[in-house]
Amino acid sequence: MNTSQRILLWIVSLLAIVLLLYFLSPIFVSQAQSDGQAAENIHDDDDDDSVSNHQFALSVELNEAAQEMASIKSQTLMESFFTPEMRAVAVVMPTQDLRLARSRCVEAEMNLRLAQVNQQGISKELTRLKTLQQATGSVASKEVNYAQTNLSQAQAESQLKQQLVSNCHAEVRQQWPQPIANWVINGEEAFDMLMAREHSLIKVTLPTNQTLNQKVTTLRWRQNNQPENVGQAQLLSAALTADSVLSGETWYFLNKSSPLREGAQLQVWVPSSDSTLSGVMIPYQSIVWYAGQPWAYLRMDEEHFQRMSLTSGINSVEGIYLQQGIYPGDAVVTSGAQTLLSEEFKWQIHDEDDDDD
């Protein structure tokens, strides 16, 4: 085979390869597109599964028998109105200092009274002696002088006792503001109620850089670790001394709601605004904690419950106040919410076990 024939054969072979690639290329492109679509479908399926699992993770299905065993109960929420409040701390003041102050003042007043009675007696005796001396001359001058000296001493004693009473009252007013000081000094009925522990005196410390609204007349309190023990207290006066630990303003309030132990720590909510909000109140018994956040379960139907976040709510003495996410007419679980949370985690653990298999 000569050179020209070999070149011609090489050209024919090259053309055959090009034609073969031209006719086979649509097959490869179609296959590649098919593989890409399959991969995309798989990815979409994974996203759908993720969304589905996320939604399922926030919901619980529990049949009626299981609900009865777990004492699952719910209530329909009503619209409620709420005044924005700031949270503060408070302590129930001991009554011992008040009792001791009252005792000191009463003792000083009794001593003054005795001194005044003694002064009055000596004064009458001096008057009698002077009358006899002038009328009959039967009374010696030294007796009159002696009575006059006794009267001067009695007057000085009365003045001293009066000063002690004034000092006691001043000490009370230095330690306690109005009207508490008056209760102690005058022994008013409010003082007797405090001593009988039917009423209690609460010292409130506001958060740093916060000021009591001038229109505030009452606050709401809740005893620590006792969500059901709540009440109201009436404003008395600003405290004369600051808190030894906290730096906020200090105020005295009078609690008449229910007896409280002296020294008890309280959580209080003080109105911080004149405006009123509208929404729903989620009671404390409905709240469960997960991942450091508060949640509540809504009853969606007879057997399904949905976990809802409460992080956007406002803490209150009665619970958490919400303006969005949960609305009037929704049914919130009030008993057995912790059981629902356990059931939710039970499903997650079971799902992980299935993946292992």
C-alpha positions as CSV (number, residue, x, y, z in Angstrom):
1,M,0.0,0.0,0.0
2,N,1.5,3.3,-1.1
3,T,1.5,6.5,0.9
4,S,-1.5,8.1,-0.7
5,Q,-3.6,5.0,0.0
6,R,-2.6,5.1,3.7
7,I,-3.6,8.8,4.0
8,L,-6.9,8.1,2.4
9,L,-7.6,5.2,4.8
10,W,-6.7,7.4,7.9
11,I,-9.1,10.1,6.7
12,V,-12.0,7.6,6.2
13,S,-11.4,6.2,9.7
14,L,-11.4,9.6,11.3
15,L,-14.7,10.5,9.6
16,A,-16.3,7.3,10.8
17,I,-15.4,8.1,14.4
18,V,-16.8,11.6,14.2
19,L,-20.1,10.2,12.7
20,L,-20.3,7.6,15.5
21,L,-19.9,10.3,18.2
22,Y,-22.4,12.5,16.6
23,F,-25.1,9.8,16.6
24,L,-24.3,8.6,20.1
25,S,-24.1,12.0,21.9
26,P,-27.9,12.5,22.5
27,I,-27.9,9.2,24.4
28,F,-25.2,10.4,26.8
29,V,-26.8,13.8,27.3
30,S,-30.2,12.2,28.1
31,Q,-28.6,9.8,30.5
32,A,-26.8,12.7,32.3
33,Q,-30.0,14.7,32.6
34,S,-31.8,11.7,33.9
35,D,-29.1,11.2,36.6
36,G,-29.2,14.9,37.5
37,Q,-33.0,14.9,37.9
38,A,-32.8,11.8,40.0
39,A,-30.2,13.4,42.2
40,E,-32.3,16.6,42.5
41,N,-35.4,14.5,43.3
42,I,-33.6,12.7,46.0
43,H,-32.4,16.1,47.4
44,D,-36.0,17.4,47.3
45,D,-37.2,14.3,49.0
46,D,-34.7,14.8,51.8
47,D,-35.8,18.4,52.3
48,D,-39.5,17.3,52.4
49,D,-38.6,14.6,54.9
50,S,-36.7,17.1,57.0
51,V,-39.6,19.5,57.0
52,S,-42.0,16.7,57.7
53,N,-39.9,15.4,60.6
54,H,-39.5,18.9,62.0
55,Q,-43.3,19.4,62.0
56,F,-43.8,16.0,63.5
57,A,-41.2,16.7,66.2
58,L,-43.4,19.6,67.4
59,S,-46.6,17.5,67.5
60,V,-47.8,14.6,69.6
61,E,-50.5,12.1,68.9
62,L,-52.1,10.5,71.9
63,N,-55.3,8.5,72.0
64,E,-58.1,9.2,74.4
65,A,-57.2,6.2,76.7
66,A,-53.7,7.4,77.0
67,Q,-54.9,11.0,77.7
68,E,-57.1,9.8,80.5
69,M,-54.2,7.8,82.1
70,A,-52.0,10.9,81.8
71,S,-54.7,13.3,83.1
72,I,-54.4,15.5,80.0
73,K,-56.7,18.5,80.4
74,S,-57.0,21.7,78.4
75,Q,-58.9,24.9,78.6
76,T,-60.0,27.4,75.9
77,L,-58.2,30.7,76.2
78,M,-60.1,33.9,76.5
79,E,-59.0,37.4,75.5
80,S,-57.3,39.2,78.4
81,F,-55.9,42.7,78.9
82,F,-52.5,43.3,80.3
83,T,-50.6,46.3,81.5
84,P,-46.9,46.1,80.8
85,E,-45.0,45.3,84.0
86,M,-41.4,45.2,85.1
87,R,-40.2,42.3,87.3
88,A,-38.6,43.1,90.6
89,V,-37.6,41.4,93.8
90,A,-39.1,41.8,97.3
91,V,-38.7,40.5,100.8
92,V,-41.3,40.3,103.6
93,M,-40.0,42.6,106.4
94,P,-39.6,41.1,109.9
95,T,-41.9,42.8,112.5
96,Q,-39.4,42.5,115.4
97,D,-37.8,45.9,114.8
98,L,-41.3,47.5,114.7
99,R,-42.3,45.8,117.9
100,L,-39.1,46.8,119.7
101,A,-39.5,50.4,118.5
102,R,-43.1,50.5,119.7
103,S,-42.0,49.0,123.1
104,R,-39.3,51.6,123.6
105,C,-41.7,54.5,122.8
106,V,-44.4,53.1,125.0
107,E,-42.0,52.7,127.9
108,A,-40.7,56.3,127.4
109,E,-44.3,57.6,127.3
110,M,-45.2,55.7,130.5
111,N,-42.2,57.1,132.3
112,L,-43.2,60.6,131.1
113,R,-46.7,60.0,132.4
114,L,-45.4,59.0,135.8
115,A,-43.1,62.0,135.9
116,Q,-46.0,64.3,135.0
117,V,-48.2,62.7,137.7
118,N,-45.4,63.2,140.3
119,Q,-45.0,66.8,139.2
120,Q,-48.7,67.4,139.5
121,G,-48.7,65.9,143.0
122,I,-45.8,68.0,144.2
123,S,-47.3,71.1,142.6
124,K,-50.6,70.6,144.6
125,E,-48.6,70.1,147.8
126,L,-46.7,73.3,147.3
127,T,-49.9,75.2,146.6
128,R,-51.4,73.8,149.8
129,L,-48.4,74.7,151.9
130,K,-48.3,78.3,150.5
131,T,-52.1,78.7,151.3
132,L,-51.6,77.5,154.9
133,Q,-48.6,79.7,155.4
134,Q,-50.5,82.8,154.2
135,A,-53.7,82.0,156.1
136,T,-52.4,80.8,159.5
137,G,-48.7,81.1,159.4
138,S,-48.5,77.5,160.8
139,V,-46.2,76.3,158.0
140,A,-42.6,77.1,158.2
141,S,-40.8,78.7,155.3
142,K,-38.4,75.8,155.0
143,E,-41.2,73.4,154.3
144,V,-42.4,75.7,151.5
145,N,-38.9,76.0,150.2
146,Y,-38.4,72.2,150.4
147,A,-41.7,71.6,148.4
148,Q,-40.5,74.2,145.9
149,T,-37.3,72.3,145.4
150,N,-39.1,69.1,144.9
151,L,-41.3,70.7,142.3
152,S,-38.3,72.0,140.4
153,Q,-36.8,68.5,140.4
154,A,-40.1,67.0,139.2
155,Q,-40.3,69.5,136.4
156,A,-36.8,68.7,135.3
157,E,-37.6,65.0,135.4
158,S,-40.7,65.6,133.3
159,Q,-38.7,67.6,130.8
160,L,-36.1,64.8,130.6
161,K,-38.8,62.1,130.1
162,Q,-40.4,64.3,127.4
163,Q,-37.1,64.5,125.6
164,L,-36.7,60.7,125.7
165,V,-40.2,60.4,124.2
166,S,-39.3,62.9,121.5
167,N,-36.0,61.0,120.8
168,C,-37.8,57.7,120.5
169,H,-40.3,59.2,118.0
170,A,-37.5,60.8,116.0
171,E,-35.6,57.5,115.9
172,V,-38.7,55.8,114.5
173,R,-39.2,58.5,111.9
174,Q,-35.5,58.2,110.9
175,Q,-35.9,54.4,110.4
176,W,-39.4,54.2,108.9
177,P,-41.2,56.5,106.5
178,Q,-44.8,57.7,106.7
179,P,-47.2,56.2,107.4
180,I,-45.4,53.3,109.0
181,A,-43.8,55.6,111.6
182,N,-47.2,56.8,112.6
183,W,-48.4,53.3,113.0
184,V,-45.6,52.6,115.5
185,I,-45.8,55.9,117.4
186,N,-49.5,56.0,117.7
187,G,-50.2,52.2,117.9
188,E,-52.7,52.3,115.2
189,E,-54.8,49.4,114.0
190,A,-52.5,48.8,111.0
191,F,-49.7,48.2,113.5
192,D,-51.8,45.6,115.4
193,M,-52.6,43.9,112.1
194,L,-48.9,43.6,111.3
195,M,-48.1,42.3,114.8
196,A,-50.9,39.7,114.3
197,R,-49.4,38.8,110.9
198,E,-52.7,39.3,109.2
199,H,-51.0,41.9,107.1
200,S,-47.3,42.0,106.0
201,L,-44.9,44.7,105.0
202,I,-43.1,44.2,101.8
203,K,-39.9,45.9,100.7
204,V,-39.5,46.0,96.9
205,T,-36.2,46.7,95.1
206,L,-36.7,47.8,91.5
207,P,-34.3,46.9,88.7
208,T,-31.3,49.1,88.2
209,N,-32.0,52.4,86.4
210,Q,-35.8,51.8,86.7
211,T,-38.1,54.3,88.4
212,L,-41.6,53.7,89.9
213,N,-44.4,55.0,87.7
214,Q,-46.1,57.9,89.5
215,K,-49.5,56.3,88.9
216,V,-48.6,53.0,90.5
217,T,-50.8,52.2,93.5
218,T,-50.6,48.4,93.6
219,L,-48.3,45.6,92.5
220,R,-48.7,41.8,92.1
221,W,-46.5,39.3,93.9
222,R,-45.8,35.6,93.8
223,Q,-43.9,33.6,96.4
224,N,-40.8,31.8,95.1
225,N,-41.4,28.2,94.2
226,Q,-45.1,28.6,94.9
227,P,-46.8,29.7,91.7
228,E,-50.3,29.3,93.2
229,N,-49.5,31.7,96.1
230,V,-50.1,35.1,94.5
231,G,-51.6,38.4,95.7
232,Q,-51.6,42.2,95.6
233,A,-50.0,44.8,97.7
234,Q,-50.7,48.5,98.1
235,L,-48.1,51.3,97.8
236,L,-47.1,52.9,101.1
237,S,-44.0,55.0,100.6
238,A,-40.4,55.1,99.4
239,A,-38.0,53.4,101.7
240,L,-35.5,55.6,103.6
241,T,-32.6,53.1,103.2
242,A,-31.2,51.4,100.1
243,D,-30.9,47.7,99.6
244,S,-27.7,46.3,101.0
245,V,-27.1,44.1,97.9
246,L,-29.1,45.6,95.0
247,S,-28.8,49.2,93.7
248,G,-32.3,49.9,92.5
249,E,-35.0,52.0,94.1
250,T,-36.6,50.6,97.3
251,W,-40.3,51.0,98.1
252,Y,-42.6,49.7,100.9
253,F,-45.9,48.0,100.0
254,L,-48.6,46.6,102.3
255,N,-49.9,43.1,101.6
256,K,-53.4,42.3,102.8
257,S,-54.0,39.4,100.4
258,S,-52.8,36.4,102.4
259,P,-50.4,35.7,105.3
260,L,-46.7,35.6,104.4
261,R,-43.8,34.3,106.4
262,E,-41.3,37.0,107.5
263,G,-38.2,37.0,105.5
264,A,-39.8,35.3,102.5
265,Q,-38.4,36.1,99.1
266,L,-41.0,37.3,96.6
267,Q,-41.2,37.9,92.9
268,V,-43.2,41.1,92.1
269,W,-44.5,42.7,89.0
270,V,-44.8,46.4,89.0
271,P,-46.8,48.3,86.3
272,S,-44.3,50.1,84.1
273,S,-46.7,51.7,81.6
274,D,-50.2,53.3,81.4
275,S,-51.0,51.5,78.1
276,T,-53.0,48.2,78.0
277,L,-52.3,45.3,75.7
278,S,-54.7,42.7,74.4
279,G,-53.9,39.0,74.0
280,V,-54.0,35.7,75.9
281,M,-52.5,34.6,79.2
282,I,-50.8,31.2,79.3
283,P,-51.0,30.0,82.9
284,Y,-47.8,28.6,84.6
285,Q,-49.3,25.1,84.9
286,S,-49.3,25.0,81.0
287,I,-45.7,25.8,80.6
288,V,-43.0,23.2,80.0
289,W,-39.3,24.0,79.5
290,Y,-37.2,22.5,76.7
291,A,-33.8,23.7,75.5
292,G,-33.9,26.5,78.0
293,Q,-37.1,28.0,76.5
294,P,-40.7,28.0,77.6
295,W,-43.3,26.1,75.5
296,A,-47.0,25.2,75.7
297,Y,-49.1,22.5,74.0
298,L,-52.2,23.4,72.0
299,R,-55.0,20.8,71.5
300,M,-55.4,20.6,67.7
301,D,-58.1,17.9,67.7
302,E,-59.2,15.0,69.9
303,E,-55.8,13.2,69.7
304,H,-53.3,15.7,68.3
305,F,-51.3,18.3,70.2
306,Q,-48.9,21.0,68.9
307,R,-46.0,22.4,70.9
308,M,-45.8,26.2,70.6
309,S,-42.9,28.5,71.6
310,L,-43.6,31.2,74.3
311,T,-40.3,33.1,73.9
312,S,-42.0,36.1,72.5
313,G,-44.3,36.4,75.5
314,I,-44.1,38.7,78.6
315,N,-43.5,37.2,82.0
316,S,-46.3,37.9,84.5
317,V,-47.3,36.8,88.0
318,E,-50.0,34.7,86.4
319,G,-48.0,33.2,83.6
320,I,-46.7,34.3,80.2
321,Y,-48.7,36.9,78.2
322,L,-48.8,36.4,74.4
323,Q,-50.0,38.7,71.6
324,Q,-49.1,36.4,68.7
325,G,-48.7,32.7,68.0
326,I,-51.6,31.7,70.3
327,Y,-54.9,33.4,70.2
328,P,-58.3,33.6,72.0
329,G,-60.3,30.4,71.2
330,D,-57.2,28.1,71.2
331,A,-57.3,25.3,73.6
332,V,-54.1,25.1,75.7
333,V,-53.1,22.0,77.8
334,T,-53.2,22.9,81.5
335,S,-52.5,19.4,82.9
336,G,-50.2,16.7,81.6
337,A,-48.0,19.0,79.4
338,Q,-44.9,17.3,80.7
339,T,-46.3,13.9,79.7
340,L,-46.8,15.2,76.1
341,L,-43.2,16.4,76.1
342,S,-42.0,13.0,77.1
343,E,-44.1,11.4,74.4
344,E,-42.5,13.7,71.8
345,F,-39.0,12.7,72.9
346,K,-40.1,9.1,73.0
347,W,-40.9,9.2,69.3
348,Q,-37.5,10.9,68.5
349,I,-35.6,8.2,70.4
350,H,-37.6,5.4,68.6
351,D,-36.8,7.0,65.2
352,E,-33.1,7.0,66.0
353,D,-33.2,3.3,66.9
354,D,-34.9,2.6,63.6
355,D,-32.1,4.4,61.7
356,D,-29.5,2.2,63.5
357,D,-31.3,-0.9,62.3
